[in-house]
């Protein structure tokens, strides 16, 4: 099932003209709506981050992004 989804996604991406992966710049932001945190939050949590690398966390989904930004994510 996952492999079938990957094939479909790859097909969609392959038809995009001029698509390429490069370095990007993102700006963190935070919005609270009805008590829910929404945003792209820059993180570096000390003991939880022993390698010292910063990352961005997308809320409310909890998706974590670190460099290199290649379209992958960590939950």
Predicted model as a PDB file, atoms N, CA, C, CB and O in Angstrom, pLDDT in the B-factor column:
MODEL        1                                                                  
ATOM      1  N   UNK A   1       0.821  -1.195   0.000  1.00 79.00           N  
ATOM      2  CA  UNK A   1       0.000   0.000   0.000  1.00 79.00           C  
ATOM      3  C   UNK A   1       0.865   1.259   0.000  1.00 79.00           C  
ATOM      4  CB  UNK A   1      -0.934  -0.002   1.204  1.00 79.00           C  
ATOM      5  O   UNK A   1       0.601   2.187  -0.765  1.00 79.00           O  
ATOM      6  N   UNK A   2       1.887   1.303   0.843  1.00 87.00           N  
ATOM      7  CA  UNK A   2       2.771   2.470   0.884  1.00 87.00           C  
ATOM      8  C   UNK A   2       3.519   2.595  -0.438  1.00 87.00           C  
ATOM      9  CB  UNK A   2       3.770   2.366   2.068  1.00 87.00           C  
ATOM     10  O   UNK A   2       3.673   3.699  -0.960  1.00 87.00           O  
ATOM     11  N   UNK A   3       3.980   1.486  -0.978  1.00 92.00           N  
ATOM     12  CA  UNK A   3       4.702   1.525  -2.248  1.00 92.00           C  
ATOM     13  C   UNK A   3       3.803   2.048  -3.368  1.00 92.00           C  
ATOM     14  CB  UNK A   3       5.236   0.129  -2.606  1.00 92.00           C  
ATOM     15  O   UNK A   3       4.259   2.817  -4.213  1.00 92.00           O  
ATOM     16  N   UNK A   4       2.541   1.644  -3.384  1.00 93.00           N  
ATOM     17  CA  UNK A   4       1.603   2.127  -4.405  1.00 93.00           C  
ATOM     18  C   UNK A   4       1.407   3.639  -4.282  1.00 93.00           C  
ATOM     19  CB  UNK A   4       0.242   1.400  -4.280  1.00 93.00           C  
ATOM     20  O   UNK A   4       1.341   4.341  -5.291  1.00 93.00           O  
ATOM     21  N   UNK A   5       1.316   4.134  -3.059  1.00 93.00           N  
ATOM     22  CA  UNK A   5       1.170   5.573  -2.843  1.00 93.00           C  
ATOM     23  C   UNK A   5       2.421   6.305  -3.304  1.00 93.00           C  
ATOM     24  CB  UNK A   5       0.889   5.876  -1.358  1.00 93.00           C  
ATOM     25  O   UNK A   5       2.324   7.381  -3.893  1.00 93.00           O  
ATOM     26  N   UNK A   6       3.597   5.735  -3.044  1.00 93.00           N  
ATOM     27  CA  UNK A   6       4.856   6.350  -3.472  1.00 93.00           C  
ATOM     28  C   UNK A   6       4.923   6.447  -4.999  1.00 93.00           C  
ATOM     29  CB  UNK A   6       6.059   5.542  -2.936  1.00 93.00           C  
ATOM     30  O   UNK A   6       5.378   7.459  -5.533  1.00 93.00           O  
ATOM     31  N   UNK A   7       4.479   5.414  -5.699  1.00 94.00           N  
ATOM     32  CA  UNK A   7       4.468   5.421  -7.166  1.00 94.00           C  
ATOM     33  C   UNK A   7       3.560   6.534  -7.686  1.00 94.00           C  
ATOM     34  CB  UNK A   7       4.002   4.049  -7.715  1.00 94.00           C  
ATOM     35  O   UNK A   7       3.919   7.244  -8.625  1.00 94.00           O  
ATOM     36  N   UNK A   8       2.387   6.684  -7.075  1.00 95.00           N  
ATOM     37  CA  UNK A   8       1.455   7.741  -7.493  1.00 95.00           C  
ATOM     38  C   UNK A   8       2.062   9.118  -7.234  1.00 95.00           C  
ATOM     39  CB  UNK A   8       0.103   7.604  -6.748  1.00 95.00           C  
ATOM     40  O   UNK A   8       2.035   9.983  -8.109  1.00 95.00           O  
ATOM     41  N   UNK A   9       2.610   9.323  -6.035  1.00 93.00           N  
ATOM     42  CA  UNK A   9       3.223  10.602  -5.695  1.00 93.00           C  
ATOM     43  C   UNK A   9       4.374  10.927  -6.636  1.00 93.00           C  
ATOM     44  CB  UNK A   9       3.715  10.589  -4.251  1.00 93.00           C  
ATOM     45  O   UNK A   9       4.481  12.053  -7.122  1.00 93.00           O  
ATOM     46  N   UNK A  10       5.232   9.950  -6.895  1.00 92.00           N  
ATOM     47  CA  UNK A  10       6.356  10.172  -7.812  1.00 92.00           C  
ATOM     48  C   UNK A  10       5.865  10.565  -9.199  1.00 92.00           C  
ATOM     49  CB  UNK A  10       7.231   8.915  -7.903  1.00 92.00           C  
ATOM     50  O   UNK A  10       6.475  11.408  -9.857  1.00 92.00           O  
ATOM     51  N   UNK A  11       4.773   9.963  -9.646  1.00 94.00           N  
ATOM     52  CA  UNK A  11       4.199  10.330 -10.938  1.00 94.00           C  
ATOM     53  C   UNK A  11       3.722  11.765 -10.972  1.00 94.00           C  
ATOM     54  CB  UNK A  11       3.058   9.414 -11.276  1.00 94.00           C  
ATOM     55  O   UNK A  11       3.933  12.473 -11.957  1.00 94.00           O  
ATOM     56  N   UNK A  12       3.076  12.198  -9.894  1.00 94.00           N  
ATOM     57  CA  UNK A  12       2.615  13.587  -9.817  1.00 94.00           C  
ATOM     58  C   UNK A  12       3.798  14.551  -9.840  1.00 94.00           C  
ATOM     59  CB  UNK A  12       1.775  13.807  -8.544  1.00 94.00           C  
ATOM     60  O   UNK A  12       3.775  15.561 -10.543  1.00 94.00           O  
ATOM     61  N   UNK A  13       4.835  14.226  -9.062  1.00 92.00           N  
ATOM     62  CA  UNK A  13       5.990  15.116  -8.986  1.00 92.00           C  
ATOM     63  C   UNK A  13       6.774  15.151 -10.294  1.00 92.00           C  
ATOM     64  CB  UNK A  13       6.903  14.686  -7.854  1.00 92.00           C  
ATOM     65  O   UNK A  13       7.311  16.194 -10.665  1.00 92.00           O  
ATOM     66  N   UNK A  14       6.842  14.031 -10.987  1.00 92.00           N  
ATOM     67  CA  UNK A  14       7.612  13.959 -12.229  1.00 92.00           C  
ATOM     68  C   UNK A  14       7.070  14.872 -13.318  1.00 92.00           C  
ATOM     69  CB  UNK A  14       7.634  12.543 -12.734  1.00 92.00           C  
ATOM     70  O   UNK A  14       7.827  15.289 -14.194  1.00 92.00           O  
ATOM     71  N   UNK A  15       5.790  15.193 -13.287  1.00 93.00           N  
ATOM     72  CA  UNK A  15       5.220  16.043 -14.336  1.00 93.00           C  
ATOM     73  C   UNK A  15       5.347  17.535 -14.026  1.00 93.00           C  
ATOM     74  CB  UNK A  15       3.762  15.694 -14.542  1.00 93.00           C  
ATOM     75  O   UNK A  15       4.996  18.363 -14.867  1.00 93.00           O  
ATOM     76  N   UNK A  16       5.831  17.891 -12.862  1.00 93.00           N  
ATOM     77  CA  UNK A  16       6.014  19.302 -12.529  1.00 93.00           C  
ATOM     78  C   UNK A  16       7.214  19.848 -13.302  1.00 93.00           C  
ATOM     79  CB  UNK A  16       6.211  19.494 -10.993  1.00 93.00           C  
ATOM     80  O   UNK A  16       8.318  19.316 -13.179  1.00 93.00           O  
ATOM     81  N   UNK A  17       7.015  20.893 -14.092  1.00 93.00           N  
ATOM     82  CA  UNK A  17       8.123  21.436 -14.889  1.00 93.00           C  
ATOM     83  C   UNK A  17       9.158  22.129 -14.007  1.00 93.00           C  
ATOM     84  CB  UNK A  17       7.591  22.421 -15.938  1.00 93.00           C  
ATOM     85  O   UNK A  17       8.805  22.904 -13.117  1.00 93.00           O  
ATOM     86  N   UNK A  18      10.422  21.850 -14.254  1.00 91.00           N  
ATOM     87  CA  UNK A  18      11.503  22.544 -13.559  1.00 91.00           C  
ATOM     88  C   UNK A  18      11.648  22.211 -12.082  1.00 91.00           C  
ATOM     89  CB  UNK A  18      11.307  23.991 -13.694  1.00 91.00           C  
ATOM     90  O   UNK A  18      12.307  22.949 -11.350  1.00 91.00           O  
ATOM     91  N   UNK A  19      11.052  21.125 -11.632  1.00 87.00           N  
ATOM     92  CA  UNK A  19      11.140  20.771 -10.208  1.00 87.00           C  
ATOM     93  C   UNK A  19      12.567  20.406  -9.844  1.00 87.00           C  
ATOM     94  CB  UNK A  19      10.190  19.601  -9.871  1.00 87.00           C  
ATOM     95  O   UNK A  19      13.232  19.650 -10.553  1.00 87.00           O  
ATOM     96  N   UNK A  20      13.028  20.959  -8.722  1.00 85.00           N  
ATOM     97  CA  UNK A  20      14.356  20.616  -8.206  1.00 85.00           C  
ATOM     98  C   UNK A  20      14.364  20.887  -6.697  1.00 85.00           C  
ATOM     99  CB  UNK A  20      15.490  21.441  -8.940  1.00 85.00           C  
ATOM    100  O   UNK A  20      13.634  21.747  -6.204  1.00 85.00           O  
ATOM    101  N   UNK A  21      15.189  20.147  -5.989  1.00 80.00           N  
ATOM    102  CA  UNK A  21      15.338  20.350  -4.550  1.00 80.00           C  
ATOM    103  C   UNK A  21      16.533  21.259  -4.322  1.00 80.00           C  
ATOM    104  CB  UNK A  21      15.512  18.992  -3.795  1.00 80.00           C  
ATOM    105  O   UNK A  21      17.624  21.009  -4.834  1.00 80.00           O  
ATOM    106  N   UNK A  22      16.317  22.312  -3.552  1.00 80.00           N  
ATOM    107  CA  UNK A  22      17.365  23.265  -3.231  1.00 80.00           C  
ATOM    108  C   UNK A  22      17.199  23.713  -1.792  1.00 80.00           C  
ATOM    109  CB  UNK A  22      17.333  24.475  -4.193  1.00 80.00           C  
ATOM    110  O   UNK A  22      16.224  23.368  -1.125  1.00 80.00           O  
ATOM    111  N   UNK A  23      18.149  24.472  -1.335  1.00 75.00           N  
ATOM    112  CA  UNK A  23      18.025  25.072  -0.012  1.00 75.00           C  
ATOM    113  C   UNK A  23      16.883  26.077  -0.033  1.00 75.00           C  
ATOM    114  CB  UNK A  23      19.354  25.752   0.424  1.00 75.00           C  
ATOM    115  O   UNK A  23      16.664  26.776  -1.023  1.00 75.00           O  
ATOM    116  N   UNK A  24      16.164  26.135   1.074  1.00 73.00           N  
ATOM    117  CA  UNK A  24      15.072  27.094   1.192  1.00 73.00           C  
ATOM    118  C   UNK A  24      15.221  27.852   2.501  1.00 73.00           C  
ATOM    119  CB  UNK A  24      13.691  26.385   1.118  1.00 73.00           C  
ATOM    120  O   UNK A  24      15.936  27.416   3.404  1.00 73.00           O  
ATOM    121  N   UNK A  25      14.560  28.964   2.597  1.00 76.00           N  
ATOM    122  CA  UNK A  25      14.500  29.719   3.847  1.00 76.00           C  
ATOM    123  C   UNK A  25      13.056  29.698   4.325  1.00 76.00           C  
ATOM    124  CB  UNK A  25      15.021  31.194   3.661  1.00 76.00           C  
ATOM    125  O   UNK A  25      12.132  29.923   3.543  1.00 76.00           O  
ATOM    126  N   UNK A  26      12.868  29.432   5.591  1.00 74.00           N  
ATOM    127  CA  UNK A  26      11.535  29.433   6.173  1.00 74.00           C  
ATOM    128  C   UNK A  26      11.519  30.390   7.352  1.00 74.00           C  
ATOM    129  CB  UNK A  26      11.112  28.006   6.610  1.00 74.00           C  
ATOM    130  O   UNK A  26      12.536  30.598   8.014  1.00 74.00           O  
ATOM    131  N   UNK A  27      10.381  30.955   7.599  1.00 86.00           N  
ATOM    132  CA  UNK A  27      10.229  31.856   8.734  1.00 86.00           C  
ATOM    133  C   UNK A  27       9.276  31.220   9.738  1.00 86.00           C  
ATOM    134  CB  UNK A  27       9.710  33.253   8.279  1.00 86.00           C  
ATOM    135  O   UNK A  27       8.129  30.920   9.406  1.00 86.00           O  
ATOM    136  N   UNK A  28       9.745  31.017  10.956  1.00 90.00           N  
ATOM    137  CA  UNK A  28       8.849  30.470  11.980  1.00 90.00           C  
ATOM    138  C   UNK A  28       7.680  31.416  12.228  1.00 90.00           C  
ATOM    139  CB  UNK A  28       9.617  30.215  13.295  1.00 90.00           C  
ATOM    140  O   UNK A  28       7.807  32.633  12.087  1.00 90.00           O  
ATOM    141  N   UNK A  29       6.545  30.842  12.597  1.00 94.00           N  
ATOM    142  CA  UNK A  29       5.382  31.640  12.970  1.00 94.00           C  
ATOM    143  C   UNK A  29       4.544  30.845  13.958  1.00 94.00           C  
ATOM    144  CB  UNK A  29       4.541  32.036  11.718  1.00 94.00           C  
ATOM    145  O   UNK A  29       4.597  29.616  13.983  1.00 94.00           O  
ATOM    146  N   UNK A  30       3.782  31.546  14.759  1.00 94.00           N  
ATOM    147  CA  UNK A  30       2.912  30.917  15.745  1.00 94.00           C  
ATOM    148  C   UNK A  30       1.591  31.662  15.764  1.00 94.00           C  
ATOM    149  CB  UNK A  30       3.568  30.906  17.156  1.00 94.00           C  
ATOM    150  O   UNK A  30       1.554  32.892  15.808  1.00 94.00           O  
ATOM    151  N   UNK A  31       0.519  30.906  15.731  1.00 96.00           N  
ATOM    152  CA  UNK A  31      -0.835  31.450  15.861  1.00 96.00           C  
ATOM    153  C   UNK A  31      -1.571  30.545  16.833  1.00 96.00           C  
ATOM    154  CB  UNK A  31      -1.582  31.537  14.461  1.00 96.00           C  
ATOM    155  O   UNK A  31      -1.460  29.322  16.750  1.00 96.00           O  
ATOM    156  N   UNK A  32      -2.312  31.127  17.741  1.00 96.00           N  
ATOM    157  CA  UNK A  32      -3.175  30.333  18.624  1.00 96.00           C  
ATOM    158  C   UNK A  32      -4.616  30.651  18.260  1.00 96.00           C  
ATOM    159  CB  UNK A  32      -2.890  30.635  20.150  1.00 96.00           C  
ATOM    160  O   UNK A  32      -5.023  31.812  18.213  1.00 96.00           O  
ATOM    161  N   UNK A  33      -5.373  29.599  18.006  1.00 95.00           N  
ATOM    162  CA  UNK A  33      -6.781  29.749  17.668  1.00 95.00           C  
ATOM    163  C   UNK A  33      -7.586  28.793  18.534  1.00 95.00           C  
ATOM    164  CB  UNK A  33      -7.033  29.482  16.152  1.00 95.00           C  
ATOM    165  O   UNK A  33      -7.408  27.577  18.467  1.00 95.00           O  
ATOM    166  N   UNK A  34      -8.450  29.338  19.327  1.00 95.00           N  
ATOM    167  CA  UNK A  34      -9.273  28.546  20.233  1.00 95.00           C  
ATOM    168  C   UNK A  34      -8.426  27.609  21.091  1.00 95.00           C  
ATOM    169  CB  UNK A  34     -10.298  27.745  19.443  1.00 95.00           C  
ATOM    170  O   UNK A  34      -8.795  26.459  21.329  1.00 95.00           O  
ATOM    171  N   UNK A  35      -7.285  28.124  21.549  1.00 93.00           N  
ATOM    172  CA  UNK A  35      -6.404  27.357  22.419  1.00 93.00           C  
ATOM    173  C   UNK A  35      -5.508  26.355  21.719  1.00 93.00           C  
ATOM    174  CB  UNK A  35      -7.210  26.648  23.404  1.00 93.00           C  
ATOM    175  O   UNK A  35      -4.769  25.626  22.381  1.00 93.00           O  
ATOM    176  N   UNK A  36      -5.552  26.300  20.391  1.00 95.00           N  
ATOM    177  CA  UNK A  36      -4.743  25.345  19.632  1.00 95.00           C  
ATOM    178  C   UNK A  36      -3.554  26.079  19.019  1.00 95.00           C  
ATOM    179  CB  UNK A  36      -5.593  24.642  18.525  1.00 95.00           C  
ATOM    180  O   UNK A  36      -3.714  27.124  18.389  1.00 95.00           O  
ATOM    181  N   UNK A  37      -2.364  25.521  19.209  1.00 94.00           N  
ATOM    182  CA  UNK A  37      -1.153  26.077  18.624  1.00 94.00           C  
ATOM    183  C   UNK A  37      -1.073  25.673  17.161  1.00 94.00           C  
ATOM    184  CB  UNK A  37       0.102  25.606  19.393  1.00 94.00           C  
ATOM    185  O   UNK A  37      -1.131  24.489  16.828  1.00 94.00           O  
ATOM    186  N   UNK A  38      -0.940  26.655  16.300  1.00 96.00           N  
ATOM    187  CA  UNK A  38      -0.752  26.447  14.868  1.00 96.00           C  
ATOM    188  C   UNK A  38       0.530  27.162  14.484  1.00 96.00           C  
ATOM    189  CB  UNK A  38      -1.981  26.969  14.028  1.00 96.00           C  
ATOM    190  O   UNK A  38       0.736  28.305  14.892  1.00 96.00           O  
ATOM    191  N   UNK A  39       1.395  26.522  13.713  1.00 95.00           N  
ATOM    192  CA  UNK A  39       2.580  27.243  13.282  1.00 95.00           C  
ATOM    193  C   UNK A  39       3.740  26.356  12.926  1.00 95.00           C  
ATOM    194  CB  UNK A  39       2.998  28.178  14.328  1.00 95.00           C  
ATOM    195  O   UNK A  39       3.683  25.130  13.026  1.00 95.00           O  
ATOM    196  N   UNK A  40       4.790  27.015  12.510  1.00 92.00           N  
ATOM    197  CA  UNK A  40       6.077  26.393  12.253  1.00 92.00           C  
ATOM    198  C   UNK A  40       7.018  26.971  13.301  1.00 92.00           C  
ATOM    199  CB  UNK A  40       6.592  26.655  10.766  1.00 92.00           C  
ATOM    200  O   UNK A  40       7.422  28.130  13.212  1.00 92.00           O  
ATOM    201  N   UNK A  41       7.361  26.164  14.287  1.00 90.00           N  
ATOM    202  CA  UNK A  41       8.059  26.645  15.478  1.00 90.00           C  
ATOM    203  C   UNK A  41       9.499  26.158  15.458  1.00 90.00           C  
ATOM    204  CB  UNK A  41       7.345  26.173  16.765  1.00 90.00           C  
ATOM    205  O   UNK A  41       9.752  24.961  15.323  1.00 90.00           O  
ATOM    206  N   UNK A  42      10.448  27.086  15.594  1.00 85.00           N  
ATOM    207  CA  UNK A  42      11.863  26.727  15.693  1.00 85.00           C  
ATOM    208  C   UNK A  42      12.094  26.063  17.043  1.00 85.00           C  
ATOM    209  CB  UNK A  42      12.787  27.982  15.519  1.00 85.00           C  
ATOM    210  O   UNK A  42      11.666  26.581  18.074  1.00 85.00           O  
ATOM    211  N   UNK A  43      12.767  24.922  17.040  1.00 81.00           N  
ATOM    212  CA  UNK A  43      12.961  24.139  18.262  1.00 81.00           C  
ATOM    213  C   UNK A  43      14.442  23.855  18.501  1.00 81.00           C  
ATOM    214  CB  UNK A  43      12.178  22.820  18.183  1.00 81.00           C  
ATOM    215  O   UNK A  43      15.214  23.712  17.553  1.00 81.00           O  
ATOM    216  N   UNK A  44      14.827  23.776  19.754  1.00 73.00           N  
ATOM    217  CA  UNK A  44      16.113  23.272  20.213  1.00 73.00           C  
ATOM    218  C   UNK A  44      15.932  23.030  21.696  1.00 73.00           C  
ATOM    219  CB  UNK A  44      17.312  24.275  19.906  1.00 73.00           C  
ATOM    220  O   UNK A  44      16.027  23.964  22.492  1.00 73.00           O  
ATOM    221  N   UNK A  45      15.672  21.787  22.080  1.00 66.00           N  
ATOM    222  CA  UNK A  45      15.219  21.494  23.441  1.00 66.00           C  
ATOM    223  C   UNK A  45      16.277  20.875  24.339  1.00 66.00           C  
ATOM    224  CB  UNK A  45      14.053  20.586  23.384  1.00 66.00           C  
ATOM    225  O   UNK A  45      15.957  19.978  25.119  1.00 66.00           O  
ATOM    226  N   UNK A  46      17.486  21.306  24.261  1.00 62.00           N  
ATOM    227  CA  UNK A  46      18.505  20.867  25.203  1.00 62.00           C  
ATOM    228  C   UNK A  46      18.685  19.368  25.291  1.00 62.00           C  
ATOM    229  CB  UNK A  46      18.186  21.383  26.534  1.00 62.00           C  
ATOM    230  O   UNK A  46      19.201  18.745  24.363  1.00 62.00           O  
ATOM    231  N   UNK A  47      18.255  18.774  26.420  1.00 64.00           N  
ATOM    232  CA  UNK A  47      18.457  17.338  26.657  1.00 64.00           C  
ATOM    233  C   UNK A  47      17.777  16.473  25.607  1.00 64.00           C  
ATOM    234  CB  UNK A  47      17.942  16.961  28.029  1.00 64.00           C  
ATOM    235  O   UNK A  47      18.265  15.384  25.304  1.00 64.00           O  
ATOM    236  N   UNK A  48      16.670  16.928  25.049  1.00 62.00           N  
ATOM    237  CA  UNK A  48      15.980  16.161  24.019  1.00 62.00           C  
ATOM    238  C   UNK A  48      16.694  16.250  22.677  1.00 62.00           C  
ATOM    239  CB  UNK A  48      14.548  16.645  23.878  1.00 62.00           C  
ATOM    240  O   UNK A  48      16.318  15.561  21.728  1.00 62.00           O  
ATOM    241  N   UNK A  49      17.713  17.087  22.588  1.00 60.00           N  
ATOM    242  CA  UNK A  49      18.392  17.362  21.342  1.00 60.00           C  
ATOM    243  C   UNK A  49      19.906  17.257  21.545  1.00 60.00           C  
ATOM    244  CB  UNK A  49      18.002  18.755  20.808  1.00 60.00           C  
ATOM    245  O   UNK A  49      20.605  18.264  21.437  1.00 60.00           O  
ATOM    246  N   UNK A  50      20.424  16.066  21.837  1.00 64.00           N  
ATOM    247  CA  UNK A  50      21.837  15.938  22.188  1.00 64.00           C  
ATOM    248  C   UNK A  50      22.810  16.293  21.066  1.00 64.00           C  
ATOM    249  CB  UNK A  50      22.103  14.551  22.630  1.00 64.00           C  
ATOM    250  O   UNK A  50      23.960  16.628  21.351  1.00 64.00           O  
ATOM    251  N   UNK A  51      22.390  16.233  19.798  1.00 66.00           N  
ATOM    252  CA  UNK A  51      23.316  16.569  18.715  1.00 66.00           C  
ATOM    253  C   UNK A  51      23.414  18.070  18.484  1.00 66.00           C  
ATOM    254  CB  UNK A  51      22.886  15.885  17.434  1.00 66.00           C  
ATOM    255  O   UNK A  51      24.243  18.514  17.689  1.00 66.00           O  
ATOM    256  N   UNK A  52      22.589  18.859  19.159  1.00 65.00           N  
ATOM    257  CA  UNK A  52      22.662  20.307  19.079  1.00 65.00           C  
ATOM    258  C   UNK A  52      22.067  20.925  17.829  1.00 65.00           C  
ATOM    259  CB  UNK A  52      24.050  20.715  19.180  1.00 65.00           C  
ATOM    260  O   UNK A  52      22.163  22.138  17.643  1.00 65.00           O  
ATOM    261  N   UNK A  53      21.454  20.123  16.964  1.00 71.00           N  
ATOM    262  CA  UNK A  53      20.884  20.670  15.739  1.00 71.00           C  
ATOM    263  C   UNK A  53      19.504  21.247  16.003  1.00 71.00           C  
ATOM    264  CB  UNK A  53      20.811  19.596  14.653  1.00 71.00           C  
ATOM    265  O   UNK A  53      18.687  20.652  16.705  1.00 71.00           O  
ATOM    266  N   UNK A  54      19.261  22.412  15.430  1.00 75.00           N  
ATOM    267  CA  UNK A  54      17.929  23.001  15.498  1.00 75.00           C  
ATOM    268  C   UNK A  54      17.025  22.311  14.489  1.00 75.00           C  
ATOM    269  CB  UNK A  54      17.980  24.528  15.237  1.00 75.00           C  
ATOM    270  O   UNK A  54      17.496  21.719  13.517  1.00 75.00           O  
ATOM    271  N   UNK A  55      15.744  22.392  14.726  1.00 80.00           N  
ATOM    272  CA  UNK A  55      14.781  21.874  13.772  1.00 80.00           C  
ATOM    273  C   UNK A  55      13.533  22.727  13.857  1.00 80.00           C  
ATOM    274  CB  UNK A  55      14.461  20.377  14.039  1.00 80.00           C  
ATOM    275  O   UNK A  55      13.405  23.569  14.746  1.00 80.00           O  
ATOM    276  N   UNK A  56      12.620  22.509  12.939  1.00 84.00           N  
ATOM    277  CA  UNK A  56      11.332  23.197  12.960  1.00 84.00           C  
ATOM    278  C   UNK A  56      10.253  22.152  13.159  1.00 84.00           C  
ATOM    279  CB  UNK A  56      11.092  24.016  11.647  1.00 84.00           C  
ATOM    280  O   UNK A  56      10.312  21.064  12.588  1.00 84.00           O  
ATOM    281  N   UNK A  57       9.273  22.490  13.970  1.00 88.00           N  
ATOM    282  CA  UNK A  57       8.162  21.584  14.257  1.00 88.00           C  
ATOM    283  C   UNK A  57       6.879  22.233  13.733  1.00 88.00           C  
ATOM    284  CB  UNK A  57       8.056  21.273  15.802  1.00 88.00           C  
ATOM    285  O   UNK A  57       6.572  23.379  14.060  1.00 88.00           O  
ATOM    286  N   UNK A  58       6.138  21.482  12.916  1.00 90.00           N  
ATOM    287  CA  UNK A  58       4.882  21.982  12.370  1.00 90.00           C  
ATOM    288  C   UNK A  58       3.752  21.564  13.298  1.00 90.00           C  
ATOM    289  CB  UNK A  58       4.642  21.453  10.923  1.00 90.00           C  
ATOM    290  O   UNK A  58       3.532  20.375  13.527  1.00 90.00           O  
ATOM    291  N   UNK A  59       3.043  22.546  13.827  1.00 94.00           N  
ATOM    292  CA  UNK A  59       1.935  22.278  14.738  1.00 94.00           C  
ATOM    293  C   UNK A  59       0.611  22.599  14.072  1.00 94.00           C  
ATOM    294  CB  UNK A  59       2.087  23.086  16.029  1.00 94.00           C  
ATOM    295  O   UNK A  59       0.547  23.560  13.305  1.00 94.00           O  
ATOM    296  N   UNK A  60      -0.435  21.853  14.321  1.00 93.00           N  
ATOM    297  CA  UNK A  60      -0.619  20.911  15.405  1.00 93.00           C  
ATOM    298  C   UNK A  60      -0.214  19.478  15.046  1.00 93.00           C  
ATOM    299  CB  UNK A  60      -2.043  20.933  15.838  1.00 93.00           C  
ATOM    300  O   UNK A  60      -0.368  18.586  15.880  1.00 93.00           O  
ATOM    301  N   UNK A  61       0.290  19.229  13.856  1.00 89.00           N  
ATOM    302  CA  UNK A  61       0.575  17.858  13.422  1.00 89.00           C  
ATOM    303  C   UNK A  61       1.792  17.228  14.080  1.00 89.00           C  
ATOM    304  CB  UNK A  61       0.765  17.837  11.950  1.00 89.00           C  
ATOM    305  O   UNK A  61       1.893  16.002  14.141  1.00 89.00           O  
ATOM    306  N   UNK A  62       2.713  18.039  14.572  1.00 84.00           N  
ATOM    307  CA  UNK A  62       3.908  17.495  15.202  1.00 84.00           C  
ATOM    308  C   UNK A  62       4.910  16.928  14.212  1.00 84.00           C  
ATOM    309  CB  UNK A  62       3.522  16.434  16.173  1.00 84.00           C  
ATOM    310  O   UNK A  62       5.642  15.993  14.539  1.00 84.00           O  
ATOM    311  N   UNK A  63       4.955  17.480  13.006  1.00 84.00           N  
ATOM    312  CA  UNK A  63       5.939  17.039  12.019  1.00 84.00           C  
ATOM    313  C   UNK A  63       7.225  17.812  12.243  1.00 84.00           C  
ATOM    314  CB  UNK A  63       5.415  17.237  10.563  1.00 84.00           C  
ATOM    315  O   UNK A  63       7.210  19.041  12.317  1.00 84.00           O  
ATOM    316  N   UNK A  64       8.350  17.092  12.352  1.00 82.00           N  
ATOM    317  CA  UNK A  64       9.629  17.731  12.578  1.00 82.00           C  
ATOM    318  C   UNK A  64      10.458  17.775  11.310  1.00 82.00           C  
ATOM    319  CB  UNK A  64      10.384  17.014  13.669  1.00 82.00           C  
ATOM    320  O   UNK A  64      10.526  16.793  10.571  1.00 82.00           O  
ATOM    321  N   UNK A  65      11.091  18.918  11.056  1.00 77.00           N  
ATOM    322  CA  UNK A  65      11.918  19.104   9.870  1.00 77.00           C  
ATOM    323  C   UNK A  65      13.313  19.541  10.280  1.00 77.00           C  
ATOM    324  CB  UNK A  65      11.287  20.133   8.916  1.00 77.00           C  
ATOM    325  O   UNK A  65      13.468  20.482  11.058  1.00 77.00           O  
ATOM    326  N   UNK A  66      14.326  18.865   9.761  1.00 75.00           N  
ATOM    327  CA  UNK A  66      15.720  19.263   9.970  1.00 75.00           C  
ATOM    328  C   UNK A  66      16.400  19.313   8.611  1.00 75.00           C  
ATOM    329  CB  UNK A  66      16.465  18.274  10.940  1.00 75.00           C  
ATOM    330  O   UNK A  66      15.876  18.798   7.623  1.00 75.00           O  
ATOM    331  N   UNK A  67      17.561  19.934   8.569  1.00 70.00           N  
ATOM    332  CA  UNK A  67      18.320  19.967   7.320  1.00 70.00           C  
ATOM    333  C   UNK A  67      18.935  18.613   7.037  1.00 70.00           C  
ATOM    334  CB  UNK A  67      19.409  21.040   7.374  1.00 70.00           C  
ATOM    335  O   UNK A  67      19.143  17.849   7.980  1.00 70.00           O  
ATOM    336  N   UNK A  68      19.233  18.276   5.823  1.00 66.00           N  
ATOM    337  CA  UNK A  68      18.841  19.073   4.659  1.00 66.00           C  
ATOM    338  C   UNK A  68      17.354  18.933   4.390  1.00 66.00           C  
ATOM    339  CB  UNK A  68      19.643  18.653   3.420  1.00 66.00           C  
ATOM    340  O   UNK A  68      16.784  17.855   4.562  1.00 66.00           O  
ATOM    341  N   UNK A  69      16.746  19.989   3.982  1.00 61.00           N  
ATOM    342  CA  UNK A  69      15.310  20.005   3.710  1.00 61.00           C  
ATOM    343  C   UNK A  69      15.039  19.371   2.349  1.00 61.00           C  
ATOM    344  CB  UNK A  69      14.753  21.452   3.758  1.00 61.00           C  
ATOM    345  O   UNK A  69      15.087  20.043   1.318  1.00 61.00           O  
ATOM    346  N   UNK A  70      14.762  18.098   2.358  1.00 66.00           N  
ATOM    347  CA  UNK A  70      14.604  17.360   1.102  1.00 66.00           C  
ATOM    348  C   UNK A  70      13.192  16.827   0.913  1.00 66.00           C  
ATOM    349  CB  UNK A  70      15.586  16.212   1.048  1.00 66.00           C  
ATOM    350  O   UNK A  70      12.961  15.968   0.062  1.00 66.00           O  
ATOM    351  N   UNK A  71      12.252  17.326   1.693  1.00 66.00           N  
ATOM    352  CA  UNK A  71      10.876  16.884   1.564  1.00 66.00           C  
ATOM    353  C   UNK A  71      10.494  15.777   2.508  1.00 66.00           C  
ATOM    354  CB  UNK A  71      10.627  16.445   0.191  1.00 66.00           C  
ATOM    355  O   UNK A  71       9.332  15.371   2.531  1.00 66.00           O  
ATOM    356  N   UNK A  72      11.443  15.265   3.302  1.00 68.00           N  
ATOM    357  CA  UNK A  72      11.112  14.220   4.262  1.00 68.00           C  
ATOM    358  C   UNK A  72      10.748  14.872   5.595  1.00 68.00           C  
ATOM    359  CB  UNK A  72      12.297  13.221   4.435  1.00 68.00           C  
ATOM    360  O   UNK A  72      11.040  16.044   5.833  1.00 68.00           O  
ATOM    361  N   UNK A  73      10.115  14.100   6.442  1.00 64.00           N  
ATOM    362  CA  UNK A  73       9.764  14.610   7.765  1.00 64.00           C  
ATOM    363  C   UNK A  73       9.846  13.478   8.777  1.00 64.00           C  
ATOM    364  CB  UNK A  73       8.348  15.243   7.762  1.00 64.00           C  
ATOM    365  O   UNK A  73       9.913  12.303   8.416  1.00 64.00           O  
ATOM    366  N   UNK A  74       9.839  13.854  10.049  1.00 62.00           N  
ATOM    367  CA  UNK A  74       9.932  12.905  11.138  1.00 62.00           C  
ATOM    368  C   UNK A  74       8.799  13.206  12.105  1.00 62.00           C  
ATOM    369  CB  UNK A  74      11.324  12.974  11.844  1.00 62.00           C  
ATOM    370  O   UNK A  74       8.558  14.365  12.441  1.00 62.00           O  
ATOM    371  N   UNK A  75       8.098  12.160  12.559  1.00 58.00           N  
ATOM    372  CA  UNK A  75       7.008  12.386  13.500  1.00 58.00           C  
ATOM    373  C   UNK A  75       7.418  12.012  14.903  1.00 58.00           C  
ATOM    374  CB  UNK A  75       5.777  11.599  13.093  1.00 58.00           C  
ATOM    375  O   UNK A  75       6.621  12.137  15.834  1.00 58.00           O  
TER     376      UNK A  75                                                      
ENDMDL                                                                          
END                                                                             
